[in-house]
Amino acid sequence: MTHEPFSQGMYGGIYIYAHGVSKGPGLARSHKRIFAARAQNRHDPSRFPRPGPMNAPSPSLGDAFDRLGVPDQVRGMIVERHGEPHRHYHTLRHIDLMLRQIPKDTAFSREMIAATLFHDIVYDPTRSDNEDLSLEIFLSVADLLAPGTPLDRALVSDMILATESHHFRGQDMPRDVAIDILLKADLSILWQPDAQIYAWYAQGVRQEYAFVPEAQFRVARTRILTALRDDLVASGQLTPDQTEALRRNTEWELG
């Protein structure tokens, strides 16, 4: 997806960057300044219900680790990365919710599980290369995964990179179908039927971008979320119930 001065990419443009925040290796703002800005609590948390504990390893995560034969040191890295203090939505709960959407006995289900575990292993809201860096980490440990039955690394790589733009393939080839399933799982929070879970997501995104002033955030978030909603409805990927939930959630958040 083409970079814009204020908004960009993953989730079809849900990630929001403030004017003046450099992207890529030469960050103009240090993490220290970003975290200090977050600590100023520029958002209004009273708009959302307080979420419960959401970052503990779940049975679905344990099953995913076991199915891929993930060694202890890699399991620890995945858990530690998703528990970083600047993450509020992009936590193990996000991974758990995605894993619940992945079919267990379909073509390339192991590759979808691997992409789910690693697609956000690097997450810095001031960068535009998170997917590239996440892919590097996956490739660095791929030899340790799925011993005896190697993963299709090229497909996992395509899946991880596809989570930047979330462009559905819309094709019948098994590899394309698998990528679309993975992308739909990643976006499924948007049509989450549980209002409290959607509120946790919306609050988490705002907290991750607490360094963006509220007025700027609201303008960009409204533009991006509206466009994403319309694109998803037009894609034909959603059921009627999912479409209704998507409309209900976005109307609540933007209202």
C-alpha positions in Angstrom: 0.0 0.0 0.0 1.3 3.5 -0.8 2.5 5.5 2.1 0.5 8.6 3.0 1.8 11.5 5.1 -0.5 10.6 8.0 -1.8 7.0 7.6 -0.5 3.7 6.2 -0.9 0.2 5.7 -1.5 -2.7 7.8 -5.1 -3.6 8.3 -5.8 -1.7 5.1 -4.7 1.5 6.8 -5.6 1.1 10.4 -2.2 1.9 11.6 -1.9 5.7 12.1 1.3 7.8 12.1 1.5 11.3 13.3 2.9 14.1 11.1 6.6 14.3 11.7 7.1 10.7 12.9 9.8 9.2 10.7 9.3 5.7 9.4 11.9 3.0 8.9 15.4 2.7 10.4 16.0 6.4 10.9 13.3 7.2 13.4 13.2 10.8 14.3 11.6 10.0 17.7 13.2 7.6 20.1 11.2 5.0 21.9 11.9 6.9 25.1 10.0 9.9 23.8 7.2 7.8 22.4 6.6 6.0 25.6 6.8 9.3 27.5 4.1 10.6 25.3 2.0 7.6 25.9 2.4 8.1 29.6 0.8 11.5 29.3 -2.5 9.7 28.6 -3.6 11.9 25.7 -6.5 9.6 24.8 -9.7 9.4 26.8 -9.9 5.9 28.3 -13.3 6.6 29.8 -14.9 6.1 26.3 -14.3 2.4 26.5 -15.1 -0.3 29.1 -12.0 -1.5 31.0 -10.8 -4.8 29.4 -9.9 -7.8 31.5 -6.6 -9.7 31.4 -5.9 -10.5 27.8 -2.2 -11.4 27.4 -1.9 -14.8 29.0 -1.1 -17.8 26.8 -4.3 -19.6 25.8 -5.1 -23.3 25.0 -5.2 -22.4 21.3 -1.7 -20.9 21.5 -0.4 -24.0 23.2 -2.0 -26.2 20.6 -0.4 -24.1 17.8 3.0 -24.4 19.5 2.6 -28.1 19.8 1.4 -28.6 16.2 4.4 -26.9 14.8 6.8 -28.4 17.3 7.9 -24.9 18.4 10.9 -25.3 20.7 10.9 -23.7 24.2 13.2 -20.8 23.3 11.1 -19.8 20.3 7.9 -20.1 22.4 9.5 -17.8 24.9 10.4 -15.3 22.3 6.9 -15.2 20.9 5.3 -14.7 24.3 7.9 -12.1 25.3 7.5 -10.1 22.1 3.7 -10.0 22.3 4.0 -8.8 26.0 6.0 -5.7 25.2 4.8 -2.7 27.2 3.9 -0.6 24.1 1.4 -3.3 22.9 -2.2 -3.0 23.9 -4.1 -4.7 21.0 -1.2 -6.5 19.3 -0.8 -8.9 22.2 -1.2 -12.7 22.6 -5.0 -12.1 22.8 -4.8 -10.9 19.1 -2.9 -14.1 18.2 -5.4 -16.2 20.2 -8.4 -14.6 18.4 -6.8 -15.2 15.0 -5.9 -18.9 15.8 -9.6 -19.5 16.5 -10.4 -18.5 13.0 -7.8 -20.9 11.3 -9.3 -24.2 10.1 -7.3 -27.1 11.6 -7.7 -29.6 8.8 -7.4 -27.7 5.6 -4.7 -27.1 3.0 -1.8 -25.1 4.4 -3.3 -24.8 7.9 0.2 -25.2 9.4 1.4 -22.4 7.3 -1.5 -20.2 8.4 -0.7 -21.0 12.0 3.0 -20.1 11.5 2.0 -16.8 9.8 -0.3 -16.0 12.7 2.4 -16.6 15.3 5.0 -14.4 13.5 3.2 -11.8 11.5 3.3 -9.2 14.4 6.5 -10.5 16.1 7.9 -7.1 15.4 5.5 -4.3 16.1 6.4 -0.6 16.4 3.6 1.8 15.5 6.2 4.4 14.3 7.6 2.1 11.6 6.4 1.0 8.2 8.6 -2.1 7.9 7.1 -4.2 10.7 6.1 -7.0 8.3 9.6 -7.1 6.7 11.2 -7.4 10.1 8.7 -10.0 11.3 9.5 -12.1 8.2 13.2 -11.9 8.9 12.6 -13.3 12.4 10.4 -16.1 11.0 13.1 -17.1 8.5 15.7 -17.0 11.2 13.9 -19.7 13.2 12.1 -21.6 10.4 14.6 -24.5 10.6 13.5 -25.1 14.2 9.8 -25.4 13.3 7.8 -28.4 12.2 10.6 -30.9 12.4 10.2 -33.8 10.0 7.6 -32.1 7.8 9.0 -28.7 6.8 6.7 -25.7 6.3 6.2 -24.1 2.9 8.4 -21.1 3.8 7.6 -19.2 0.6 3.9 -19.4 1.4 4.4 -18.3 5.1 6.5 -15.5 3.8 3.8 -14.4 1.4 1.2 -14.6 4.2 3.2 -12.4 6.6 3.9 -9.8 3.9 0.2 -9.8 2.8 -0.8 -8.6 6.3 0.6 -5.2 5.4 -2.0 -4.4 2.7 -4.7 -7.1 3.3 -5.5 -7.3 -0.4 -7.6 -10.5 -0.8 -6.6 -12.7 -3.7 -10.1 -13.8 -4.5 -8.8 -16.8 -6.5 -9.5 -20.5 -6.3 -5.9 -21.7 -6.1 -5.3 -23.4 -2.7 -2.4 -21.1 -1.9 -4.5 -18.0 -2.6 -7.4 -19.4 -0.6 -5.1 -20.0 2.3 -3.8 -16.4 2.2 -7.3 -15.1 2.1 -8.2 -17.2 5.2 -5.2 -15.8 7.0 -6.1 -12.2 6.1 -9.7 -12.6 7.1 -8.6 -14.0 10.4 -6.4 -11.0 11.0 -9.2 -8.6 10.2 -11.9 -10.5 12.0 -11.8 -8.3 15.0 -13.7 -5.7 13.0 -16.8 -7.9 12.9 -16.3 -9.3 16.4 -19.8 -10.0 17.7 -18.8 -9.4 21.4 -19.1 -5.7 22.0 -16.6 -5.8 24.9 -13.9 -7.5 22.8 -14.4 -4.9 20.1 -14.1 -2.2 22.7 -10.9 -3.7 23.9 -9.5 -3.6 20.4 -10.5 0.0 19.8 -9.1 1.1 23.1 -5.9 -0.9 22.4 -5.3 0.8 19.1 -5.8 4.2 20.6 -3.4 3.4 23.4 -0.8 2.2 20.9 -1.1 5.6 19.2 -1.3 7.7 22.4 1.5 9.9 21.0 -0.9 11.1 18.2 -3.1 14.1 19.4 -6.7 13.2 19.7 -8.0 15.5 17.0 -5.6 14.1 14.5 -6.3 10.6 15.5 -10.0 10.9 15.2 -9.8 12.5 11.7 -7.5 9.8 10.4 -9.2 6.9 12.1 -12.6 7.9 10.8 -11.2 8.2 7.2 -9.3 4.9 7.4 -11.9 2.8 9.2 -14.7 4.1 6.9 -12.7 3.2 3.8 -11.8 -0.2 5.2 -15.4 -1.0 6.1 -16.5 -0.1 2.6 -13.8 -2.2 1.0 -14.6 -5.2 3.1 -18.3 -5.0 2.3 -17.5 -4.7 -1.4 -15.0 -7.6 -1.3 -17.7 -10.3 -1.0 -15.6 -12.0 1.8 -18.1 -11.5 4.6 -21.3 -13.2 5.4 -24.4 -11.1 6.0 -24.0 -11.5 9.8 -20.4 -10.5 9.6 -21.3 -7.5 7.5 -23.9 -6.4 10.0 -21.5 -6.8 12.9 -18.8 -4.8 11.0 -21.3 -1.9 10.4 -22.4 -2.0 14.0 -18.9 -2.0 15.4 -17.6 0.8 13.2 -20.7 2.9 13.8 -20.2 2.6 17.6 -16.5 3.5 17.4 -16.9 6.4 15.1 -20.1 7.6 16.6 
